Amino acid sequence: MLALSGRAGGTKLRGHLEAGFAVPASMRLIGVPPFGGRPVFVLTASDTGATLVLPRDGRVLRDAPAARIVEALAGVPLGAVELRAAVTGCGLSGVTDPEAGQTYA
């Protein structure tokens, strides 16, 4: 679970993201509102394209580049590979294959 806070235009945003990644270039992000309820969005992506579902609005965007959707949501054009590297702490400097991960209590 990742924390999310910031602004989109004049609107304050706060909530959490449930994130899952798979090699080579797949991801699933779910925007969870701070006090429960239906997700704000569900983004699934693979190396062939991405789908964004906005359950509260009843809208779906299909077959769009993942980096363009993430840019619209977060302001940075990151695809599944780059976002996985950033989330795992490997940064954006070309390291895209996290290795030897550890879990600490």
C-alpha positions in Angstrom: 0.0 0.0 0.0 1.4 3.4 -1.0 0.3 6.7 0.5 -0.9 9.4 -1.9 -1.3 13.1 -1.3 -1.0 16.2 -3.4 -3.0 18.5 -5.6 -4.6 18.2 -9.0 -5.4 21.7 -10.2 -7.2 23.3 -7.2 -8.3 19.9 -5.7 -6.5 18.4 -2.8 -6.0 14.7 -3.1 -5.4 12.1 -0.3 -5.6 8.4 -0.2 -3.8 5.2 -0.9 -2.7 3.1 -3.8 -2.7 -0.6 -3.8 0.1 -1.5 -6.3 1.1 -4.8 -7.9 3.9 -5.3 -10.5 5.0 -8.3 -12.6 8.0 -8.7 -14.9 8.5 -7.7 -17.6 6.0 -4.7 -17.8 2.7 -5.3 -16.0 1.1 -3.4 -13.2 -2.1 -2.9 -11.4 -2.8 0.3 -9.4 -6.0 0.8 -7.4 -6.8 4.3 -6.0 -8.3 3.7 -2.6 -10.1 6.6 -1.0 -9.1 7.6 2.6 -12.4 6.6 4.2 -13.4 3.5 2.2 -15.9 3.1 -0.5 -15.5 2.3 -4.2 -12.0 2.8 -5.7 -11.3 6.1 -7.3 -9.6 4.3 -10.2 -8.2 1.0 -11.3 -5.3 1.0 -13.8 -4.1 -2.2 -15.3 -1.2 -2.3 -17.8 0.9 -4.7 -19.7 3.5 -4.3 -22.4 0.7 -4.1 -25.0 -1.3 -1.2 -23.4 -3.2 0.0 -20.4 -6.8 0.3 -19.3 -8.1 2.8 -16.8 -11.4 2.3 -15.1 -13.1 5.1 -13.2 -15.8 3.2 -11.3 -17.4 6.3 -9.7 -17.9 7.9 -13.1 -18.7 4.8 -15.0 -16.0 5.5 -17.6 -13.2 3.3 -19.1 -10.2 4.3 -21.1 -8.8 1.3 -23.1 -5.6 0.7 -25.1 -3.7 3.8 -24.0 0.0 3.9 -23.2 0.5 3.3 -19.5 3.0 6.2 -19.2 0.4 8.7 -20.5 -2.2 7.5 -18.0 0.2 7.7 -15.1 1.3 11.2 -16.3 -2.4 12.3 -16.3 -2.9 10.9 -12.8 0.4 11.8 -11.1 2.2 14.3 -13.4 5.1 12.1 -14.3 5.2 9.9 -17.4 6.2 6.5 -16.0 5.4 3.2 -17.5 5.1 -0.1 -15.6 8.9 -0.8 -15.7 9.9 2.7 -14.5 7.2 2.9 -11.8 8.2 -0.6 -10.5 11.9 0.6 -10.3 10.9 3.8 -8.4 8.6 2.0 -6.0 11.2 -0.6 -5.1 13.7 2.1 -4.4 15.9 1.5 -7.4 15.3 5.0 -8.7 15.0 6.0 -12.3 18.6 5.9 -13.4 18.4 2.9 -15.6 18.1 0.2 -12.9 14.9 -1.6 -13.8 15.5 -5.0 -12.3 15.2 -5.0 -8.5 17.2 -7.9 -7.0 17.7 -9.5 -3.6 14.7 -7.7 -1.9 14.4 -8.0 1.9 11.5 -7.6 4.2 12.1 -6.0 7.6 9.7 -6.1 10.6 
